[in-house]
Amino acid sequence: VLYFNYCCPWAHRTLLVHGLKGLEDIVRLVEVDSRDQVHGWWFSGRRGPDRDPLYGGRFMKDLYQRADPNYNGRVTVPMLWDTKYETIVNNESSEIMRMFSEAFDDFLPLEKQERNKGDAALVPQHLQKQLDVLNKWVYDTINNGVYKAGFASSQGVYKEHVTRLFQSLDQLEYHLGEGEHYPYLFGEHITEADIRLYPTIVRFDVVYYTLFKCNMKMIRLDYPRIHEWLRRLYWNEGLESAGGVFRKTTNFEEIKRGYTSVAAGNGIIPAGPVPHILPL
């Protein structure tokens, strides 16, 4: 079972691989729809179930403590649960992504198995080193960079991280302008790099620009290549996107609801931008 929340970008990347691989009948999805300041993630019933469908608990921490009765660390999503051994498999999104990419291949049709996909694999062998290099700086300065800027403890720290963030977005814009990096980050096929970047970019104009003060530039106005890349993924309903998994897993209202409760603190959901994403 994969426990997730639609607001969380780290959970979003695991949902994308889950959908692209066609794991619906193998790994069950359970939405944890609310977050409490004291108890953390919990099942409110507002959108998802009002209790954990496996054990009946109201809070995610119940699952963490079922796996380890002495656990007192952070309770996070995504979280992958083993129903046979009744324990946590993993709660680190990049590791869950890799598991979803290959670990269940023996249960999938031949065309969905990574070993049979060649250049269309999520992590093609001939690109693995390049993917790892790009993923590393994208994580540090963009995926995590928006949080470093948004939760900066001083003006100086904010300036440092917001500057690095936009330098990296500039670098991505240049990267997408190179012939071999079109229409996706490493050419004609969607790779793990696209999946890791997408949750941050699709949230950028909607929440990070305003709530996290990442407002030097907007994706839709200032980064034409990144903007085209984003819209191509979001609006794609072909086989390569498993019938539109990027759009189907992007819930803008939940994203805004979640971030306004965390960053703004008052839970008032902003109306814009209108539209949330432009047509391709």
N, C-alpha and C positions, 0 to 999 in steps of 0.2 A: 504494500500500500504506500502510495506517495501522498503525504500531507503537504498542502500548499496553500498559499494565499495569493489572490490576483494582484494585489498591490505590490508585492515583493518582487523586485527584479531578479533576485537570486533564485527564487522559486520559478519565475517565468522561464528562465533558460532551461530548467529541467522539464517543464511542461512542453517546451518546443521540441526537445529531443524525443520525449515520450510520444508526441503526436507525429513527428516526422518518421519515426520508426514503426508506428502502428502498434503500440504496446497496450492498447485499450483493453484487450481481453486477457492481458498477462499481469499488468500492474494497475491496480485499482486507484482511482484518484479520489481524494477526500479533501474538500475545501474547508479550511479553518477560517471563518469569516470575520473574526473580531479580535481585538487586542485590548487587554486590560493593563493599566499602568502597574498594578500590583502583581497580578497573576500571569500576565503575558498572554499569549495566544490562547483563544478559547472558542468553543462551539456555541454561538449565540442563536443559531437558527434563522438569522436575518436573511441569509442567502444559502448557506450550507446546512448540514444537519445541526440539530440543537444538542446533540451528544455525539461522542466518538462512536461510530457505528460498530466498532469491534468490541469495546469493553464498557461503553456507557458513560465514560467520564466526561466532564464538562471542559476540562483544561488540558492543553498539550503537555503541561508539566506532569500530569498523571501518567502519560506514556513514558516520559523520560524516567520517572521514578519506578515504573514497572520494570523497565530495563535495568535500572540500577537504583535500588532503594535509598542509597546514600548520595544520590546525585543532587548537587545544589548549584550547578552552573547555569549558563544561559540556555533558555528554551527557544529554539529557532525553527523556522521553516526555510527551505524545504526539509523534510525528514522522510527517509525511506525506512519502512518498517517491515520486518520479516514475520509473517503471520504463523509460520511453522514453529520457529524457535522463540517467538514472542519477544523480540528484542530489536533495537535500532541497528540497521545495517550501516547507515551513513546519514549525516546531516550537512555535508559540505557539497555545495551545488556543483562545482566543477568535477568532483569525483562521481557524483550521481550521474552527471552528463555522460561521462566515459562509460559507466556501467550500462546505462541505457543504450549507448551506442553499439556495444558489442556483446554484453553478458547474456542477453536473451536471444541471440541470433539463431540458436538451434531450434527455437520455437516459432520462428518466423518463416514466411515464404522465401525462396531462394533469392528473389530480387531485392528483398529487404536486408539481406545479410551483408555486412560490411565487406567481407572477404570476396564477395562477388560483384561489388559495385565499381571497382577500379578507380578511375579518376573522380567518380561521383560519390565516393565515400566521404563521410563527414570529416574524417582525418586521413586524407590520402597519404600513403607512405612517402611519396616523393616531396610532399609539402610539409611534413610534420615539423621539421626544424623551423621553417619559416612561420608556421602557425604558432609554435611555442614562443618564438621571439615576439611576434605581434601581440599575442594574447597576454604576455607578461606586462608590456607597457600600457596596453589598453586597460588591463585590470587596475594597475597602480594609479594611472593618471586620469582615466575616464570613468570606468565602472565604480571604482572606489574614490576617484578624484572628486566626483560631485558631492560625496558625503564628507570628504575632508574639507571642502569649501563650505558646504552647508552647515556643518557643525564645528567650524573653526572657533577656537577659544580666544582669539585675538585678531585685531586688524591685520597684523603682520602675517600670521599664519594663513588667514583667509587670502590675502594677496598672493602669497606664495603658491597656494594650491589652485586658486582660480586661474592664475597665469599659466601654470603647467597644464591645466585642463584644456585651455583654449589653444595652447601650443600643440597639444596632441590632436585636437580636432583639426587644426590646420594641417598637421602631418597626415591625418587620415584623408583629408580632402585632396591632398597632393597624391597620395597612394592610389586613390580611386581614379585619378587622371591618367595613370600609366596603363598602357594598352592591355597588358596581361591581367590587370586587376579590374576587369569589367565583365559583366554587370555586377558581380559580387566581389568580395574582398580578394579572392584568389582566382578569379576567372569566371567561367560559365556555370560552375556548380556552387551550390550552397555548402559551406563548410562550417566546422565548429567555430571558427572565428566570427562568422556572420551571426551565429546564434548567441555567442557571448556578448557581442556588441549591441545587438538589436534592443534588448530590454532597456538599456540606458538611453539610447537615442530616441526610442519611441516615447519615453517619458520626459525628454529634455525640454521641449517647448511647453509641455503641459504642466510640469511641476518644478523641474530643477531651475528653469529660467527665473521663475518668480520666488518660490518658497526657499530655494537653496542659494539664491543670490548669484546664480551662474548666468549673469545677464549682460555679458559683454557682446555676445552675438546670439542670434537664433538660428536653429537648423534650417527652418523654412525660408529665411531671408538671406542668410549669409554663407551657407554651405551648399551650393547647388548640387554637387556630386553626392554628398552624403544624403541630402534630401531625396534625390532620385533613388539612391540605393535603398533608403528607408521605405519609400512608397512602393518600390518594386517588390520588396518582401511583404509588406502589409497587404497589398492588393492582389498578390499572386494566388491564384486558385488552381494552379496546375498540379501535375503529378509531383514535381520537385518540392512543392510546399505541402504535399499530402492534402490537397484540396482546400488550402487556405488556413493552415495552422497558425500562422503569424497573426492574422486578423482575429481568428477565433479565440486565441488565448490572450488578446489585448483588451482589457476592460477599462476604458478610460475613466468611467465614473468611480469605479473601485480604486483606481490608482489615485485619483484626486481626493477621494474620501480618506484613504489611508494616510497620505502624506499631510493633509491638512490637520489630522489629529495628532501627528507626530511633530511636524515642523512648525506649523502655525499655532498649534495648541488649542485652538478654539473650535475646531471641527467645521467651520464654515467653508463650504466647498465652492471654489471659484467657478464662474460661469464659463470662462474661456479656456483656451483659445477656441475660436469658432472658424472653421471646423477643427476638431481635434487633430485630424490629419487631412491633408489636401489630396485630391484625386491624382492619379498617375498621368 
